[in-house]
């Protein structure tokens, strides 16, 4: 289930910032530590697969303006990503 909301801390319910989540995703899915209670949150494995699926088709896209389409798409996905990625405390 995809919901368009910024993730909150699973422990103390303080929301993470857009920037924190953005940096986590593009820093190789780093764990996020809550600023308030210091609980570490790990990205849900299924989210990594979703990102892969979003980006995958463009390796095969051979149409006109290929580079423009890819750059626009990646910008769109990356600016939206903090709203639909999910973190959890459990590392599994
Ligand atoms: Zn917290």
PDB file of the backbone (N, CA, C, O) and the ligand in Angstrom, with CONECT records:
HET     ZN  A 101       1
ATOM      1  N   UNK A   1       0.856  -1.206   0.000  1.00  0.00           N
ATOM      2  CA  UNK A   1       0.000   0.000   0.000  1.00  0.00           C
ATOM      3  C   UNK A   1       0.883   1.245   0.000  1.00  0.00           C
ATOM      4  O   UNK A   1       1.733   1.412   0.875  1.00  0.00           O
ATOM      5  N   UNK A   2       0.681   2.099  -0.969  1.00  0.00           N
ATOM      6  CA  UNK A   2       1.481   3.322  -1.072  1.00  0.00           C
ATOM      7  C   UNK A   2       0.659   4.502  -0.570  1.00  0.00           C
ATOM      8  O   UNK A   2      -0.434   4.769  -1.071  1.00  0.00           O
ATOM      9  N   UNK A   3       1.188   5.195   0.411  1.00  0.00           N
ATOM     10  CA  UNK A   3       0.497   6.379   0.914  1.00  0.00           C
ATOM     11  C   UNK A   3       1.408   7.584   0.753  1.00  0.00           C
ATOM     12  O   UNK A   3       2.615   7.488   0.977  1.00  0.00           O
ATOM     13  N   UNK A   4       0.844   8.701   0.370  1.00  0.00           N
ATOM     14  CA  UNK A   4       1.654   9.891   0.145  1.00  0.00           C
ATOM     15  C   UNK A   4       1.799  10.688   1.434  1.00  0.00           C
ATOM     16  O   UNK A   4       1.135  11.707   1.629  1.00  0.00           O
ATOM     17  N   UNK A   5       2.661  10.218   2.294  1.00  0.00           N
ATOM     18  CA  UNK A   5       2.914  10.967   3.511  1.00  0.00           C
ATOM     19  C   UNK A   5       4.355  10.733   3.930  1.00  0.00           C
ATOM     20  O   UNK A   5       4.934   9.682   3.654  1.00  0.00           O
ATOM     21  N   UNK A   6       4.915  11.704   4.584  1.00  0.00           N
ATOM     22  CA  UNK A   6       6.284  11.594   5.076  1.00  0.00           C
ATOM     23  C   UNK A   6       6.296  10.640   6.264  1.00  0.00           C
ATOM     24  O   UNK A   6       5.442  10.700   7.149  1.00  0.00           O
ATOM     25  N   UNK A   7       7.277   9.772   6.252  1.00  0.00           N
ATOM     26  CA  UNK A   7       7.418   8.781   7.321  1.00  0.00           C
ATOM     27  C   UNK A   7       7.601   9.447   8.688  1.00  0.00           C
ATOM     28  O   UNK A   7       8.296  10.454   8.826  1.00  0.00           O
ATOM     29  N   UNK A   8       6.954   8.848   9.690  1.00  0.00           N
ATOM     30  CA  UNK A   8       7.169   9.280  11.075  1.00  0.00           C
ATOM     31  C   UNK A   8       8.021   8.247  11.790  1.00  0.00           C
ATOM     32  O   UNK A   8       8.125   7.099  11.357  1.00  0.00           O
ATOM     33  N   UNK A   9       8.621   8.665  12.877  1.00  0.00           N
ATOM     34  CA  UNK A   9       9.390   7.732  13.695  1.00  0.00           C
ATOM     35  C   UNK A   9       8.453   6.678  14.261  1.00  0.00           C
ATOM     36  O   UNK A   9       7.389   7.002  14.788  1.00  0.00           O
ATOM     37  N   UNK A  10       8.850   5.412  14.150  1.00  0.00           N
ATOM     38  CA  UNK A  10       7.992   4.326  14.636  1.00  0.00           C
ATOM     39  C   UNK A  10       7.951   4.295  16.160  1.00  0.00           C
ATOM     40  O   UNK A  10       7.070   3.666  16.746  1.00  0.00           O
ATOM     41  N   UNK A  11       8.878   4.955  16.785  1.00  0.00           N
ATOM     42  CA  UNK A  11       8.979   4.913  18.237  1.00  0.00           C
ATOM     43  C   UNK A  11       8.299   6.116  18.901  1.00  0.00           C
ATOM     44  O   UNK A  11       7.501   5.949  19.824  1.00  0.00           O
ATOM     45  N   UNK A  12       8.615   7.316  18.432  1.00  0.00           N
ATOM     46  CA  UNK A  12       8.090   8.515  19.104  1.00  0.00           C
ATOM     47  C   UNK A  12       7.161   9.340  18.216  1.00  0.00           C
ATOM     48  O   UNK A  12       6.651  10.373  18.650  1.00  0.00           O
ATOM     49  N   UNK A  13       6.932   8.894  16.968  1.00  0.00           N
ATOM     50  CA  UNK A  13       5.990   9.549  16.048  1.00  0.00           C
ATOM     51  C   UNK A  13       6.382  10.949  15.586  1.00  0.00           C
ATOM     52  O   UNK A  13       5.545  11.673  15.047  1.00  0.00           O
ATOM     53  N   UNK A  14       7.624  11.338  15.783  1.00  0.00           N
ATOM     54  CA  UNK A  14       8.086  12.603  15.209  1.00  0.00           C
ATOM     55  C   UNK A  14       8.350  12.365  13.724  1.00  0.00           C
ATOM     56  O   UNK A  14       8.988  11.378  13.358  1.00  0.00           O
ATOM     57  N   UNK A  15       7.862  13.263  12.867  1.00  0.00           N
ATOM     58  CA  UNK A  15       8.100  13.045  11.433  1.00  0.00           C
ATOM     59  C   UNK A  15       9.561  13.298  11.053  1.00  0.00           C
ATOM     60  O   UNK A  15      10.214  14.187  11.600  1.00  0.00           O
ATOM     61  N   UNK A  16      10.046  12.518  10.128  1.00  0.00           N
ATOM     62  CA  UNK A  16      11.368  12.777   9.574  1.00  0.00           C
ATOM     63  C   UNK A  16      11.251  13.926   8.581  1.00  0.00           C
ATOM     64  O   UNK A  16      10.166  14.218   8.078  1.00  0.00           O
ATOM     65  N   UNK A  17      12.371  14.570   8.307  1.00  0.00           N
ATOM     66  CA  UNK A  17      12.315  15.651   7.324  1.00  0.00           C
ATOM     67  C   UNK A  17      12.462  15.076   5.920  1.00  0.00           C
ATOM     68  O   UNK A  17      13.025  14.001   5.714  1.00  0.00           O
ATOM     69  N   UNK A  18      11.936  15.831   4.971  1.00  0.00           N
ATOM     70  CA  UNK A  18      12.054  15.464   3.562  1.00  0.00           C
ATOM     71  C   UNK A  18      13.518  15.240   3.201  1.00  0.00           C
ATOM     72  O   UNK A  18      13.865  14.266   2.532  1.00  0.00           O
ATOM     73  N   UNK A  19      14.370  16.158   3.655  1.00  0.00           N
ATOM     74  CA  UNK A  19      15.796  16.106   3.324  1.00  0.00           C
ATOM     75  C   UNK A  19      16.462  14.841   3.886  1.00  0.00           C
ATOM     76  O   UNK A  19      17.270  14.204   3.210  1.00  0.00           O
ATOM     77  N   UNK A  20      16.120  14.493   5.108  1.00  0.00           N
ATOM     78  CA  UNK A  20      16.688  13.286   5.732  1.00  0.00           C
ATOM     79  C   UNK A  20      16.391  12.048   4.897  1.00  0.00           C
ATOM     80  O   UNK A  20      17.274  11.232   4.633  1.00  0.00           O
ATOM     81  N   UNK A  21      15.134  11.926   4.489  1.00  0.00           N
ATOM     82  CA  UNK A  21      14.731  10.751   3.731  1.00  0.00           C
ATOM     83  C   UNK A  21      15.358  10.776   2.339  1.00  0.00           C
ATOM     84  O   UNK A  21      15.842   9.757   1.846  1.00  0.00           O
ATOM     85  N   UNK A  22      15.345  11.934   1.724  1.00  0.00           N
ATOM     86  CA  UNK A  22      15.944  12.099   0.398  1.00  0.00           C
ATOM     87  C   UNK A  22      17.415  11.676   0.419  1.00  0.00           C
ATOM     88  O   UNK A  22      17.858  10.916  -0.442  1.00  0.00           O
ATOM     89  N   UNK A  23      18.166  12.166   1.401  1.00  0.00           N
ATOM     90  CA  UNK A  23      19.596  11.844   1.505  1.00  0.00           C
ATOM     91  C   UNK A  23      19.792  10.359   1.796  1.00  0.00           C
ATOM     92  O   UNK A  23      20.753   9.749   1.326  1.00  0.00           O
ATOM     93  N   UNK A  24      18.897   9.794   2.556  1.00  0.00           N
ATOM     94  CA  UNK A  24      18.993   8.375   2.879  1.00  0.00           C
ATOM     95  C   UNK A  24      18.845   7.519   1.620  1.00  0.00           C
ATOM     96  O   UNK A  24      19.617   6.586   1.399  1.00  0.00           O
ATOM     97  N   UNK A  25      17.854   7.845   0.807  1.00  0.00           N
ATOM     98  CA  UNK A  25      17.582   7.054  -0.393  1.00  0.00           C
ATOM     99  C   UNK A  25      18.744   7.150  -1.375  1.00  0.00           C
ATOM    100  O   UNK A  25      19.230   6.139  -1.881  1.00  0.00           O
ATOM    101  N   UNK A  26      19.182   8.378  -1.636  1.00  0.00           N
ATOM    102  CA  UNK A  26      20.214   8.565  -2.650  1.00  0.00           C
ATOM    103  C   UNK A  26      21.612   8.401  -2.091  1.00  0.00           C
ATOM    104  O   UNK A  26      22.600   8.528  -2.814  1.00  0.00           O
ATOM    105  N   UNK A  27      21.688   8.119  -0.802  1.00  0.00           N
ATOM    106  CA  UNK A  27      22.975   7.768  -0.218  1.00  0.00           C
ATOM    107  C   UNK A  27      23.090   6.255  -0.123  1.00  0.00           C
ATOM    108  O   UNK A  27      23.879   5.735   0.666  1.00  0.00           O
ATOM    109  N   UNK A  28      22.312   5.559  -0.917  1.00  0.00           N
ATOM    110  CA  UNK A  28      22.375   4.099  -0.940  1.00  0.00           C
ATOM    111  C   UNK A  28      21.498   3.460   0.114  1.00  0.00           C
ATOM    112  O   UNK A  28      21.891   2.472   0.735  1.00  0.00           O
ATOM    113  N   UNK A  29      20.298   4.020   0.325  1.00  0.00           N
ATOM    114  CA  UNK A  29      19.319   3.489   1.287  1.00  0.00           C
ATOM    115  C   UNK A  29      19.908   3.390   2.692  1.00  0.00           C
ATOM    116  O   UNK A  29      19.778   2.370   3.368  1.00  0.00           O
ATOM    117  N   UNK A  30      20.554   4.464   3.110  1.00  0.00           N
ATOM    118  CA  UNK A  30      21.106   4.493   4.466  1.00  0.00           C
ATOM    119  C   UNK A  30      19.996   4.428   5.513  1.00  0.00           C
ATOM    120  O   UNK A  30      18.855   4.817   5.266  1.00  0.00           O
ATOM    121  N   UNK A  31      20.364   3.928   6.678  1.00  0.00           N
ATOM    122  CA  UNK A  31      19.416   3.931   7.791  1.00  0.00           C
ATOM    123  C   UNK A  31      19.253   5.366   8.281  1.00  0.00           C
ATOM    124  O   UNK A  31      20.195   6.157   8.228  1.00  0.00           O
ATOM    125  N   UNK A  32      18.067   5.694   8.751  1.00  0.00           N
ATOM    126  CA  UNK A  32      17.805   7.026   9.311  1.00  0.00           C
ATOM    127  C   UNK A  32      17.712   6.906  10.827  1.00  0.00           C
ATOM    128  O   UNK A  32      17.072   5.997  11.356  1.00  0.00           O
ATOM    129  N   UNK A  33      18.355   7.830  11.504  1.00  0.00           N
ATOM    130  CA  UNK A  33      18.265   7.844  12.959  1.00  0.00           C
ATOM    131  C   UNK A  33      17.340   8.982  13.365  1.00  0.00           C
ATOM    132  O   UNK A  33      17.498  10.114  12.906  1.00  0.00           O
ATOM    133  N   UNK A  34      16.384   8.682  14.219  1.00  0.00           N
ATOM    134  CA  UNK A  34      15.452   9.702  14.685  1.00  0.00           C
ATOM    135  C   UNK A  34      16.202  10.754  15.497  1.00  0.00           C
ATOM    136  O   UNK A  34      17.008  10.419  16.365  1.00  0.00           O
ATOM    137  N   UNK A  35      15.929  12.038  15.208  1.00  0.00           N
ATOM    138  CA  UNK A  35      16.608  13.129  15.916  1.00  0.00           C
ATOM    139  C   UNK A  35      16.201  13.231  17.381  1.00  0.00           C
ATOM    140  O   UNK A  35      16.921  13.802  18.201  1.00  0.00           O
ATOM    141  N   UNK A  36      15.035  12.669  17.698  1.00  0.00           N
ATOM    142  CA  UNK A  36      14.497  12.836  19.044  1.00  0.00           C
ATOM    143  C   UNK A  36      14.829  11.655  19.948  1.00  0.00           C
ATOM    144  O   UNK A  36      15.316  11.841  21.063  1.00  0.00           O
ATOM    145  N   UNK A  37      14.570  10.451  19.475  1.00  0.00           N
ATOM    146  CA  UNK A  37      14.754   9.292  20.354  1.00  0.00           C
ATOM    147  C   UNK A  37      15.910   8.399  19.909  1.00  0.00           C
ATOM    148  O   UNK A  37      16.207   7.393  20.553  1.00  0.00           O
ATOM    149  N   UNK A  38      16.567   8.775  18.791  1.00  0.00           N
ATOM    150  CA  UNK A  38      17.759   8.063  18.309  1.00  0.00           C
ATOM    151  C   UNK A  38      17.490   6.625  17.853  1.00  0.00           C
ATOM    152  O   UNK A  38      18.417   5.821  17.749  1.00  0.00           O
ATOM    153  N   UNK A  39      16.242   6.308  17.586  1.00  0.00           N
ATOM    154  CA  UNK A  39      15.924   4.987  17.065  1.00  0.00           C
ATOM    155  C   UNK A  39      16.325   4.906  15.595  1.00  0.00           C
ATOM    156  O   UNK A  39      16.025   5.807  14.812  1.00  0.00           O
ATOM    157  N   UNK A  40      16.998   3.832  15.232  1.00  0.00           N
ATOM    158  CA  UNK A  40      17.394   3.665  13.834  1.00  0.00           C
ATOM    159  C   UNK A  40      16.278   3.030  13.025  1.00  0.00           C
ATOM    160  O   UNK A  40      15.611   2.100  13.476  1.00  0.00           O
ATOM    161  N   UNK A  41      16.088   3.550  11.821  1.00  0.00           N
ATOM    162  CA  UNK A  41      15.058   3.030  10.920  1.00  0.00           C
ATOM    163  C   UNK A  41      15.705   2.558   9.637  1.00  0.00           C
ATOM    164  O   UNK A  41      16.548   3.246   9.062  1.00  0.00           O
ATOM    165  N   UNK A  42      15.311   1.398   9.200  1.00  0.00           N
ATOM    166  CA  UNK A  42      15.863   0.830   7.975  1.00  0.00           C
ATOM    167  C   UNK A  42      14.797   0.839   6.896  1.00  0.00           C
ATOM    168  O   UNK A  42      13.611   0.653   7.168  1.00  0.00           O
ATOM    169  N   UNK A  43      15.238   1.058   5.673  1.00  0.00           N
ATOM    170  CA  UNK A  43      14.287   1.107   4.570  1.00  0.00           C
ATOM    171  C   UNK A  43      13.720  -0.296   4.332  1.00  0.00           C
ATOM    172  O   UNK A  43      14.430  -1.298   4.424  1.00  0.00           O
ATOM    173  N   UNK A  44      12.445  -0.337   4.028  1.00  0.00           N
ATOM    174  CA  UNK A  44      11.791  -1.612   3.749  1.00  0.00           C
ATOM    175  C   UNK A  44      12.318  -2.168   2.417  1.00  0.00           C
ATOM    176  O   UNK A  44      12.376  -1.451   1.418  1.00  0.00           O
ATOM    177  N   UNK A  45      12.694  -3.430   2.416  1.00  0.00           N
ATOM    178  CA  UNK A  45      13.303  -4.032   1.226  1.00  0.00           C
ATOM    179  C   UNK A  45      12.413  -3.906  -0.006  1.00  0.00           C
ATOM    180  O   UNK A  45      12.913  -3.718  -1.115  1.00  0.00           O
ATOM    181  N   UNK A  46      11.107  -4.008   0.179  1.00  0.00           N
ATOM    182  CA  UNK A  46      10.196  -3.934  -0.965  1.00  0.00           C
ATOM    183  C   UNK A  46      10.300  -2.568  -1.657  1.00  0.00           C
ATOM    184  O   UNK A  46      10.062  -2.476  -2.862  1.00  0.00           O
ATOM    185  N   UNK A  47      10.651  -1.502  -0.916  1.00  0.00           N
ATOM    186  CA  UNK A  47      10.800  -0.179  -1.515  1.00  0.00           C
ATOM    187  C   UNK A  47      11.967  -0.142  -2.491  1.00  0.00           C
ATOM    188  O   UNK A  47      11.907   0.532  -3.519  1.00  0.00           O
ATOM    189  N   UNK A  48      13.018  -0.864  -2.166  1.00  0.00           N
ATOM    190  CA  UNK A  48      14.169  -0.892  -3.065  1.00  0.00           C
ATOM    191  C   UNK A  48      13.780  -1.515  -4.392  1.00  0.00           C
ATOM    192  O   UNK A  48      14.209  -1.059  -5.451  1.00  0.00           O
ATOM    193  N   UNK A  49      12.972  -2.549  -4.332  1.00  0.00           N
ATOM    194  CA  UNK A  49      12.518  -3.221  -5.556  1.00  0.00           C
ATOM    195  C   UNK A  49      11.648  -2.277  -6.375  1.00  0.00           C
ATOM    196  O   UNK A  49      11.755  -2.230  -7.601  1.00  0.00           O
ATOM    197  N   UNK A  50      10.790  -1.527  -5.697  1.00  0.00           N
ATOM    198  CA  UNK A  50       9.915  -0.579  -6.394  1.00  0.00           C
ATOM    199  C   UNK A  50      10.741   0.449  -7.154  1.00  0.00           C
ATOM    200  O   UNK A  50      10.435   0.749  -8.308  1.00  0.00           O
ATOM    201  N   UNK A  51      11.780   0.994  -6.530  1.00  0.00           N
ATOM    202  CA  UNK A  51      12.620   1.978  -7.213  1.00  0.00           C
ATOM    203  C   UNK A  51      13.308   1.366  -8.424  1.00  0.00           C
ATOM    204  O   UNK A  51      13.429   1.997  -9.474  1.00  0.00           O
ATOM    205  N   UNK A  52      13.750   0.146  -8.263  1.00  0.00           N
ATOM    206  CA  UNK A  52      14.378  -0.551  -9.371  1.00  0.00           C
ATOM    207  C   UNK A  52      13.430  -0.672 -10.552  1.00  0.00           C
ATOM    208  O   UNK A  52      13.821  -0.468 -11.701  1.00  0.00           O
ATOM    209  N   UNK A  53      12.178  -1.006 -10.256  1.00  0.00           N
ATOM    210  CA  UNK A  53      11.177  -1.174 -11.306  1.00  0.00           C
ATOM    211  C   UNK A  53      10.850   0.152 -11.996  1.00  0.00           C
ATOM    212  O   UNK A  53      10.593   0.185 -13.200  1.00  0.00           O
ATOM    213  N   UNK A  54      10.860   1.247 -11.224  1.00  0.00           N
ATOM    214  CA  UNK A  54      10.597   2.568 -11.794  1.00  0.00           C
ATOM    215  C   UNK A  54      11.674   2.948 -12.806  1.00  0.00           C
ATOM    216  O   UNK A  54      11.381   3.516 -13.859  1.00  0.00           O
ATOM    217  N   UNK A  55      12.905   2.632 -12.478  1.00  0.00           N
ATOM    218  CA  UNK A  55      14.021   3.110 -13.298  1.00  0.00           C
ATOM    219  C   UNK A  55      14.399   2.145 -14.415  1.00  0.00           C
ATOM    220  O   UNK A  55      14.930   2.548 -15.450  1.00  0.00           O
ATOM    221  N   UNK A  56      14.123   0.890 -14.193  1.00  0.00           N
ATOM    222  CA  UNK A  56      14.525  -0.171 -15.119  1.00  0.00           C
ATOM    223  C   UNK A  56      14.110   0.045 -16.579  1.00  0.00           C
ATOM    224  O   UNK A  56      14.947  -0.134 -17.463  1.00  0.00           O
ATOM    225  N   UNK A  57      12.860   0.422 -16.875  1.00  0.00           N
ATOM    226  CA  UNK A  57      12.404   0.508 -18.280  1.00  0.00           C
ATOM    227  C   UNK A  57      13.248   1.459 -19.118  1.00  0.00           C
ATOM    228  O   UNK A  57      13.306   1.312 -20.338  1.00  0.00           O
ATOM    229  N   UNK A  58      13.897   2.424 -18.493  1.00  0.00           N
ATOM    230  CA  UNK A  58      14.607   3.434 -19.264  1.00  0.00           C
ATOM    231  C   UNK A  58      15.924   2.947 -19.834  1.00  0.00           C
ATOM    232  O   UNK A  58      16.497   3.580 -20.721  1.00  0.00           O
ATOM    233  N   UNK A  59      16.392   1.845 -19.337  1.00  0.00           N
ATOM    234  CA  UNK A  59      17.594   1.273 -19.939  1.00  0.00           C
ATOM    235  C   UNK A  59      17.264   0.717 -21.327  1.00  0.00           C
ATOM    236  O   UNK A  59      18.157   0.493 -22.144  1.00  0.00           O
ATOM    237  N   UNK A  60      16.002   0.502 -21.574  1.00  0.00           N
ATOM    238  CA  UNK A  60      15.578  -0.069 -22.852  1.00  0.00           C
ATOM    239  C   UNK A  60      14.869   0.949 -23.729  1.00  0.00           C
ATOM    240  O   UNK A  60      14.538   0.664 -24.880  1.00  0.00           O
ATOM    241  N   UNK A  61      14.638   2.137 -23.184  1.00  0.00           N
ATOM    242  CA  UNK A  61      13.954   3.179 -23.931  1.00  0.00           C
ATOM    243  C   UNK A  61      14.887   3.739 -25.010  1.00  0.00           C
ATOM    244  O   UNK A  61      15.961   4.256 -24.702  1.00  0.00           O
ATOM    245  N   UNK A  62      14.471   3.633 -26.264  1.00  0.00           N
ATOM    246  CA  UNK A  62      15.341   4.039 -27.367  1.00  0.00           C
ATOM    247  C   UNK A  62      14.727   5.154 -28.204  1.00  0.00           C
ATOM    248  O   UNK A  62      15.215   5.455 -29.294  1.00  0.00           O
ATOM    249  N   UNK A  63      13.674   5.759 -27.709  1.00  0.00           N
ATOM    250  CA  UNK A  63      12.957   6.788 -28.455  1.00  0.00           C
ATOM    251  C   UNK A  63      13.733   8.092 -28.557  1.00  0.00           C
ATOM    252  O   UNK A  63      14.881   8.177 -28.121  1.00  0.00           O
ATOM    253  N   UNK A  64      13.102   9.105 -29.135  1.00  0.00           N
ATOM    254  CA  UNK A  64      13.756  10.399 -29.274  1.00  0.00           C
ATOM    255  C   UNK A  64      13.850  11.092 -27.909  1.00  0.00           C
ATOM    256  O   UNK A  64      13.094  10.780 -26.990  1.00  0.00           O
ATOM    257  N   UNK A  65      14.772  12.020 -27.796  1.00  0.00           N
ATOM    258  CA  UNK A  65      15.004  12.769 -26.560  1.00  0.00           C
ATOM    259  C   UNK A  65      15.257  11.829 -25.380  1.00  0.00           C
ATOM    260  O   UNK A  65      14.854  12.117 -24.253  1.00  0.00           O
ATOM    261  N   UNK A  66      15.913  10.727 -25.639  1.00  0.00           N
ATOM    262  CA  UNK A  66      16.109   9.703 -24.617  1.00  0.00           C
ATOM    263  C   UNK A  66      16.663  10.299 -23.322  1.00  0.00           C
ATOM    264  O   UNK A  66      16.133  10.051 -22.240  1.00  0.00           O
ATOM    265  N   UNK A  67      17.725  11.078 -23.443  1.00  0.00           N
ATOM    266  CA  UNK A  67      18.393  11.579 -22.242  1.00  0.00           C
ATOM    267  C   UNK A  67      17.493  12.554 -21.482  1.00  0.00           C
ATOM    268  O   UNK A  67      17.503  12.587 -20.252  1.00  0.00           O
ATOM    269  N   UNK A  68      16.716  13.348 -22.226  1.00  0.00           N
ATOM    270  CA  UNK A  68      15.803  14.314 -21.595  1.00  0.00           C
ATOM    271  C   UNK A  68      14.719  13.581 -20.811  1.00  0.00           C
ATOM    272  O   UNK A  68      14.400  13.938 -19.677  1.00  0.00           O
ATOM    273  N   UNK A  69      14.163  12.550 -21.439  1.00  0.00           N
ATOM    274  CA  UNK A  69      13.107  11.772 -20.790  1.00  0.00           C
ATOM    275  C   UNK A  69      13.645  11.109 -19.521  1.00  0.00           C
ATOM    276  O   UNK A  69      12.985  11.115 -18.482  1.00  0.00           O
ATOM    277  N   UNK A  70      14.829  10.546 -19.613  1.00  0.00           N
ATOM    278  CA  UNK A  70      15.406   9.861 -18.455  1.00  0.00           C
ATOM    279  C   UNK A  70      15.686  10.846 -17.328  1.00  0.00           C
ATOM    280  O   UNK A  70      15.368  10.571 -16.171  1.00  0.00           O
ATOM    281  N   UNK A  71      16.275  11.987 -17.656  1.00  0.00           N
ATOM    282  CA  UNK A  71      16.602  12.977 -16.628  1.00  0.00           C
ATOM    283  C   UNK A  71      15.326  13.500 -15.956  1.00  0.00           C
ATOM    284  O   UNK A  71      15.277  13.638 -14.733  1.00  0.00           O
ATOM    285  N   UNK A  72      14.310  13.787 -16.752  1.00  0.00           N
ATOM    286  CA  UNK A  72      13.051  14.281 -16.187  1.00  0.00           C
ATOM    287  C   UNK A  72      12.403  13.236 -15.288  1.00  0.00           C
ATOM    288  O   UNK A  72      11.902  13.544 -14.206  1.00  0.00           O
ATOM    289  N   UNK A  73      12.425  11.999 -15.760  1.00  0.00           N
ATOM    290  CA  UNK A  73      11.798  10.916 -14.999  1.00  0.00           C
ATOM    291  C   UNK A  73      12.512  10.702 -13.672  1.00  0.00           C
ATOM    292  O   UNK A  73      11.871  10.564 -12.631  1.00  0.00           O
ATOM    293  N   UNK A  74      13.837  10.673 -13.712  1.00  0.00           N
ATOM    294  CA  UNK A  74      14.608  10.461 -12.483  1.00  0.00           C
ATOM    295  C   UNK A  74      14.391  11.624 -11.515  1.00  0.00           C
ATOM    296  O   UNK A  74      14.285  11.413 -10.307  1.00  0.00           O
ATOM    297  N   UNK A  75      14.324  12.853 -12.041  1.00  0.00           N
ATOM    298  CA  UNK A  75      14.065  14.007 -11.173  1.00  0.00           C
ATOM    299  C   UNK A  75      12.706  13.885 -10.509  1.00  0.00           C
ATOM    300  O   UNK A  75      12.550  14.168  -9.321  1.00  0.00           O
ATOM    301  N   UNK A  76      11.722  13.459 -11.294  1.00  0.00           N
ATOM    302  CA  UNK A  76      10.368  13.324 -10.766  1.00  0.00           C
ATOM    303  C   UNK A  76      10.323  12.254  -9.675  1.00  0.00           C
ATOM    304  O   UNK A  76       9.787  12.476  -8.589  1.00  0.00           O
ATOM    305  N   UNK A  77      10.895  11.089  -9.985  1.00  0.00           N
ATOM    306  CA  UNK A  77      10.891   9.997  -9.022  1.00  0.00           C
ATOM    307  C   UNK A  77      11.638  10.385  -7.752  1.00  0.00           C
ATOM    308  O   UNK A  77      11.188  10.089  -6.646  1.00  0.00           O
ATOM    309  N   UNK A  78      12.790  11.052  -7.915  1.00  0.00           N
ATOM    310  CA  UNK A  78      13.561  11.369  -6.723  1.00  0.00           C
ATOM    311  C   UNK A  78      12.889  12.444  -5.875  1.00  0.00           C
ATOM    312  O   UNK A  78      13.006  12.423  -4.650  1.00  0.00           O
ATOM    313  N   UNK A  79      12.187  13.384  -6.510  1.00  0.00           N
ATOM    314  CA  UNK A  79      11.528  14.408  -5.702  1.00  0.00           C
ATOM    315  C   UNK A  79      10.297  13.855  -5.002  1.00  0.00           C
ATOM    316  O   UNK A  79       9.904  14.358  -3.950  1.00  0.00           O
ATOM    317  N   UNK A  80       9.685  12.826  -5.576  1.00  0.00           N
ATOM    318  CA  UNK A  80       8.504  12.215  -4.976  1.00  0.00           C
ATOM    319  C   UNK A  80       8.851  11.140  -3.951  1.00  0.00           C
ATOM    320  O   UNK A  80       8.064  10.845  -3.052  1.00  0.00           O
ATOM    321  N   UNK A  81      10.037  10.561  -4.101  1.00  0.00           N
ATOM    322  CA  UNK A  81      10.357   9.356  -3.332  1.00  0.00           C
ATOM    323  C   UNK A  81      10.195   9.486  -1.815  1.00  0.00           C
ATOM    324  O   UNK A  81       9.720   8.537  -1.191  1.00  0.00           O
ATOM    325  N   UNK A  82      10.563  10.608  -1.186  1.00  0.00           N
ATOM    326  CA  UNK A  82      10.396  10.671   0.271  1.00  0.00           C
ATOM    327  C   UNK A  82       8.951  10.522   0.735  1.00  0.00           C
ATOM    328  O   UNK A  82       8.702  10.255   1.910  1.00  0.00           O
ATOM    329  N   UNK A  83       7.993  10.694  -0.185  1.00  0.00           N
ATOM    330  CA  UNK A  83       6.588  10.584   0.212  1.00  0.00           C
ATOM    331  C   UNK A  83       6.057   9.159   0.178  1.00  0.00           C
ATOM    332  O   UNK A  83       5.053   8.856   0.822  1.00  0.00           O
ATOM    333  N   UNK A  84       6.716   8.288  -0.563  1.00  0.00           N
ATOM    334  CA  UNK A  84       6.150   6.934  -0.593  1.00  0.00           C
ATOM    335  C   UNK A  84       7.085   5.837  -0.103  1.00  0.00           C
ATOM    336  O   UNK A  84       6.715   4.663  -0.085  1.00  0.00           O
ATOM    337  N   UNK A  85       8.279   6.214   0.288  1.00  0.00           N
ATOM    338  CA  UNK A  85       9.177   5.204   0.830  1.00  0.00           C
ATOM    339  C   UNK A  85       8.804   4.928   2.296  1.00  0.00           C
ATOM    340  O   UNK A  85       8.357   5.819   3.017  1.00  0.00           O
ATOM    341  N   UNK A  86       8.999   3.685   2.710  1.00  0.00           N
ATOM    342  CA  UNK A  86       8.637   3.319   4.080  1.00  0.00           C
ATOM    343  C   UNK A  86       9.849   2.766   4.830  1.00  0.00           C
ATOM    344  O   UNK A  86      10.651   2.000   4.297  1.00  0.00           O
ATOM    345  N   UNK A  87       9.941   3.184   6.072  1.00  0.00           N
ATOM    346  CA  UNK A  87      11.027   2.704   6.937  1.00  0.00           C
ATOM    347  C   UNK A  87      10.439   1.916   8.094  1.00  0.00           C
ATOM    348  O   UNK A  87       9.290   2.113   8.488  1.00  0.00           O
ATOM    349  N   UNK A  88      11.257   1.019   8.626  1.00  0.00           N
ATOM    350  CA  UNK A  88      10.835   0.303   9.822  1.00  0.00           C
ATOM    351  C   UNK A  88      12.044   0.093  10.729  1.00  0.00           C
ATOM    352  O   UNK A  88      13.191   0.192  10.295  1.00  0.00           O
ATOM    353  N   UNK A  89      11.765  -0.195  11.982  1.00  0.00           N
ATOM    354  CA  UNK A  89      12.833  -0.335  12.964  1.00  0.00           C
ATOM    355  C   UNK A  89      13.555  -1.667  12.774  1.00  0.00           C
ATOM    356  O   UNK A  89      14.776  -1.759  12.902  1.00  0.00           O
ATOM    357  N   UNK A  90      12.775  -2.682  12.470  1.00  0.00           N
ATOM    358  CA  UNK A  90      13.318  -4.011  12.286  1.00  0.00           C
ATOM    359  C   UNK A  90      14.170  -4.074  11.038  1.00  0.00           C
ATOM    360  O   UNK A  90      13.756  -3.594   9.983  1.00  0.00           O
ATOM    361  N   UNK A  91      15.357  -4.659  11.136  1.00  0.00           N
ATOM    362  CA  UNK A  91      16.262  -4.670   9.995  1.00  0.00           C
ATOM    363  C   UNK A  91      15.931  -5.767   8.974  1.00  0.00           C
ATOM    364  O   UNK A  91      16.496  -5.769   7.881  1.00  0.00           O
ATOM    365  N   UNK A  92      15.048  -6.675   9.300  1.00  0.00           N
ATOM    366  CA  UNK A  92      14.748  -7.807   8.418  1.00  0.00           C
ATOM    367  C   UNK A  92      14.172  -7.399   7.074  1.00  0.00           C
ATOM    368  O   UNK A  92      13.878  -8.257   6.242  1.00  0.00           O
TER     369      UNK A  92
HETATM  370 ZN    ZN A 101      11.865   8.900  17.426  1.00  0.00          ZN
END
